[in-house]
Amino acid sequence: MFIDEEGVRQREQTIGNGGIYRGAELGFVFQTLRSKELIWPNVINNYLKGNSPERFDLLFWNANVTNLPGPMYCWYIRNMYLENNLREPNRLTMCCTSVDLGRVDLPAYVLATVEDHIVPWRSAYRTTGLFRGDTRLVLGARGHIAGVINPASKDKRSYWVSDNRCDDPATWLASAAEKPGSWWNDWITWLRPWTEDKLGARTQLGSNLYPPGEPAPGRDVKEKAS
């Protein structure tokens, strides 16, 4: 909706060879994708009714925007969004290597979420047809953030799984079984056969070569993007 040839070309002419894409602008684009939930309630409740904005953890996540290097951003939106070149064998070259996802024969765990407004799950479903190796698709409840950050310890929400492989996402969903709880449990079970020796959790951060820099969350989180 927000990306076309003219718009991408304008970006390439302005920040394609240098400069930044402002994090505030990127954040506004994400809000606009779900304006009914992320823009208009604030206008009505805060501006019109004078109520203080609700304190909500996911809104803090949303507000933690990051400035992006202009050349990287221009390359990304052209190749990954406008032209969708990653799915085309050998269309892209990264680190002097031609990219062909069909040559990837490693097992892949593909996660999508039902209400994701940035990566629609029906588009993410197409990923299963790009890899050559064993691929498992899992569809989690909720959206782009809440659907992914769903700790198993909370035992909330649900997810859908199916071994059926077909071209139509709707047909896949019709055959899928809904499982209670977090998709993390399914991921751990799927990962276990591919796991070799386990290492104990570290009791001390850093090493002699890489000492810890500073306490979490770090300066980058506290720095406000323009």
PAKE-696901 format. One line per field, with one value per residue (C-alpha): residue in one letter; residue number from 0; x, z, y. Coordinates in Angstrom, 3 decimals, m for minus. Last residue first. Example, Ala and Ser with C-alpha at 12.3 -4.5 7.8 and 13.67 -1.06 7.14 Angstrom:
2
aa <- [S;A]
i <- [1;0]
X <- [13.670;12.300]
Z <- [7.140;7.800]
Y <- [m1.060;m4.500]
END
This chain:
226
aa <- [S;A;K;E;K;V;D;R;G;P;A;P;E;G;P;P;Y;L;N;S;G;L;Q;T;R;A;G;L;K;D;E;T;W;P;R;L;W;T;I;W;D;N;W;W;S;G;P;K;E;A;A;S;A;L;W;T;A;P;D;D;C;R;N;D;S;V;W;Y;S;R;K;D;K;S;A;P;N;I;V;G;A;I;H;G;R;A;G;L;V;L;R;T;D;G;R;F;L;G;T;T;R;Y;A;S;R;W;P;V;I;H;D;E;V;T;A;L;V;Y;A;P;L;D;V;R;G;L;D;V;S;T;C;C;M;T;L;R;N;P;E;R;L;N;N;E;L;Y;M;N;R;I;Y;W;C;Y;M;P;G;P;L;N;T;V;N;A;N;W;F;L;L;D;F;R;E;P;S;N;G;K;L;Y;N;N;I;V;N;P;W;I;L;E;K;S;R;L;T;Q;F;V;F;G;L;E;A;G;R;Y;I;G;G;N;G;I;T;Q;E;R;Q;R;V;G;E;E;D;I;F;M]
i <- [225;224;223;222;221;220;219;218;217;216;215;214;213;212;211;210;209;208;207;206;205;204;203;202;201;200;199;198;197;196;195;194;193;192;191;190;189;188;187;186;185;184;183;182;181;180;179;178;177;176;175;174;173;172;171;170;169;168;167;166;165;164;163;162;161;160;159;158;157;156;155;154;153;152;151;150;149;148;147;146;145;144;143;142;141;140;139;138;137;136;135;134;133;132;131;130;129;128;127;126;125;124;123;122;121;120;119;118;117;116;115;114;113;112;111;110;109;108;107;106;105;104;103;102;101;100;99;98;97;96;95;94;93;92;91;90;89;88;87;86;85;84;83;82;81;80;79;78;77;76;75;74;73;72;71;70;69;68;67;66;65;64;63;62;61;60;59;58;57;56;55;54;53;52;51;50;49;48;47;46;45;44;43;42;41;40;39;38;37;36;35;34;33;32;31;30;29;28;27;26;25;24;23;22;21;20;19;18;17;16;15;14;13;12;11;10;9;8;7;6;5;4;3;2;1;0]
X <- [14.794;15.752;15.895;18.907;17.885;17.693;21.043;22.691;22.289;19.324;21.197;24.344;27.491;30.174;30.648;34.174;34.800;38.230;38.447;34.805;31.357;28.559;28.884;26.693;26.336;23.598;24.852;25.733;23.805;25.421;23.562;20.151;18.413;16.081;15.195;14.274;10.757;9.920;11.362;9.407;6.146;6.531;7.421;4.102;2.529;m0.587;m3.477;m3.147;m5.419;m5.297;m4.734;m6.706;m8.788;m5.644;m3.852;m6.803;m6.806;m3.055;m3.527;m0.488;m0.651;1.338;m0.618;1.514;m0.677;m0.154;m2.198;m1.284;m2.813;m3.177;m1.599;0.441;2.393;5.496;5.556;6.402;4.346;6.558;5.805;2.050;2.290;4.673;3.355;m0.146;m2.349;m2.418;0.432;0.573;3.277;4.891;7.397;9.930;12.150;14.699;14.268;13.207;10.968;7.595;7.388;8.015;4.622;3.012;4.599;2.354;m0.738;0.496;0.551;3.996;3.434;m0.216;0.255;m3.201;m2.847;0.826;3.573;6.428;8.529;10.799;13.375;15.355;18.507;18.348;18.830;19.395;15.895;16.672;18.988;21.201;24.310;27.366;29.734;28.701;25.073;24.002;20.328;18.493;20.162;16.827;13.850;12.278;14.614;13.598;10.262;10.270;8.660;9.077;12.342;14.426;13.189;12.407;15.737;18.020;16.483;16.766;20.379;21.343;19.565;21.049;18.125;17.085;15.532;12.132;11.408;7.832;6.321;8.055;6.667;3.252;3.674;4.101;0.920;0.469;m2.845;m2.669;m4.010;m7.591;m8.395;m11.530;m10.772;m6.967;m6.312;m9.218;m10.232;m6.812;m5.232;m7.971;m7.448;m3.750;m2.727;m5.918;m7.856;m4.610;m3.224;m0.887;m0.665;1.089;3.782;4.284;4.514;7.271;9.281;8.911;10.072;13.009;14.311;15.715;19.345;21.952;23.964;23.803;20.125;19.068;17.607;17.663;17.014;14.123;12.566;12.993;11.207;8.248;7.981;8.199;5.555;5.519;2.810;0.000]
Z <- [15.913;17.782;21.568;23.188;26.253;24.317;22.596;25.927;27.361;28.719;30.508;32.463;30.563;28.303;29.374;28.616;25.197;25.065;28.763;28.662;28.980;31.448;34.408;35.389;31.833;31.168;30.819;27.384;25.542;23.178;19.891;19.106;15.838;17.510;20.204;17.898;17.060;20.744;21.664;18.830;19.847;23.409;22.143;20.235;23.538;25.041;23.628;20.303;17.312;14.671;11.040;8.122;7.483;7.930;5.166;2.809;3.531;2.854;m0.662;m2.246;m0.195;2.488;5.305;8.389;10.340;13.251;14.827;17.892;21.222;23.767;27.227;29.214;30.917;31.379;27.636;26.970;24.242;22.586;19.023;18.989;21.121;18.663;15.123;16.106;18.094;17.854;16.400;13.063;12.865;9.603;9.608;6.822;6.010;3.448;m0.053;0.994;m1.110;m0.770;2.998;2.599;0.915;4.373;5.270;2.656;4.144;7.589;6.761;7.745;8.885;9.974;11.927;13.126;12.634;13.481;11.424;12.421;9.976;11.433;8.851;8.466;6.356;2.600;1.464;m2.291;m3.092;m1.216;m4.052;m3.177;m5.251;m3.038;m3.162;0.364;m0.799;m4.426;m5.386;m8.415;m7.995;m7.549;m7.242;m3.764;m2.471;m5.328;m3.954;m6.403;m4.244;m0.866;m0.411;m3.244;m3.388;0.320;1.380;m1.044;m0.046;3.669;3.375;1.470;4.030;7.191;9.587;12.613;15.301;16.999;20.617;20.532;19.512;22.403;24.777;23.217;23.877;27.612;28.022;29.994;28.815;27.433;29.794;29.128;27.631;25.848;22.376;22.338;24.608;24.197;20.631;19.104;20.999;19.859;16.288;15.940;16.984;16.848;13.941;12.305;11.894;8.900;9.878;13.122;11.225;8.899;11.899;13.397;10.194;10.220;13.830;13.048;10.461;7.258;7.303;5.152;2.259;m1.302;m1.374;0.944;m1.516;m4.968;m3.658;m1.586;m4.636;m6.621;m3.866;m3.968;m7.748;m7.927;m5.274;m1.514;0.882;0.000]
Y <- [11.245;8.090;8.431;6.768;4.759;1.490;2.088;2.892;m0.575;m2.598;m4.011;m3.247;m2.213;m3.645;m7.227;m8.472;m10.057;m11.686;m12.490;m13.570;m12.037;m12.715;m15.042;m17.986;m19.200;m21.739;m25.288;m26.527;m29.210;m31.694;m32.127;m30.662;m31.504;m34.016;m31.402;m28.518;m29.710;m30.253;m26.852;m25.201;m26.849;m25.588;m22.101;m22.054;m21.022;m22.564;m24.572;m26.429;m25.775;m28.513;m27.563;m29.049;m25.918;m23.820;m25.717;m25.290;m21.552;m21.349;m22.811;m24.431;m27.615;m29.416;m31.081;m31.698;m29.290;m26.919;m24.105;m22.037;m21.029;m18.222;m18.287;m20.792;m17.979;m20.162;m20.898;m17.271;m15.541;m12.983;m14.064;m13.526;m10.414;m8.750;m9.266;m10.320;m12.672;m16.486;m18.510;m20.315;m22.977;m24.063;m26.908;m27.311;m30.308;m29.162;m27.759;m24.261;m22.013;m23.749;m23.328;m19.595;m19.261;m19.497;m16.147;m14.525;m16.133;m15.100;m11.400;m10.054;m6.457;m6.701;m9.950;m11.019;m14.782;m15.145;m16.783;m19.058;m21.080;m23.756;m24.822;m28.052;m27.601;m28.247;m24.653;m24.954;m23.737;m20.541;m19.495;m16.538;m15.834;m15.347;m12.353;m11.303;m11.195;m11.579;m11.417;m12.839;m16.239;m18.061;m15.661;m15.743;m13.044;m10.749;m9.579;m6.625;m3.926;m5.591;m7.502;m6.086;m2.514;m2.090;m3.581;m1.754;1.579;0.784;m0.319;2.841;5.067;3.557;2.969;5.036;2.857;2.950;2.001;3.322;m0.012;m1.794;0.842;0.247;m3.474;m2.816;m0.787;2.407;3.843;7.365;10.045;11.077;14.476;13.291;14.685;14.584;11.604;9.203;10.085;10.741;7.848;5.463;6.763;5.963;2.423;0.331;1.828;2.984;m0.512;m0.063;3.598;2.667;0.752;3.725;6.067;3.931;4.168;7.943;8.172;5.888;8.312;6.820;7.844;9.554;8.181;6.864;5.886;8.693;11.224;9.621;6.107;7.384;9.041;5.812;3.859;6.239;6.153;2.367;1.756;1.236;2.422;0.000]
END
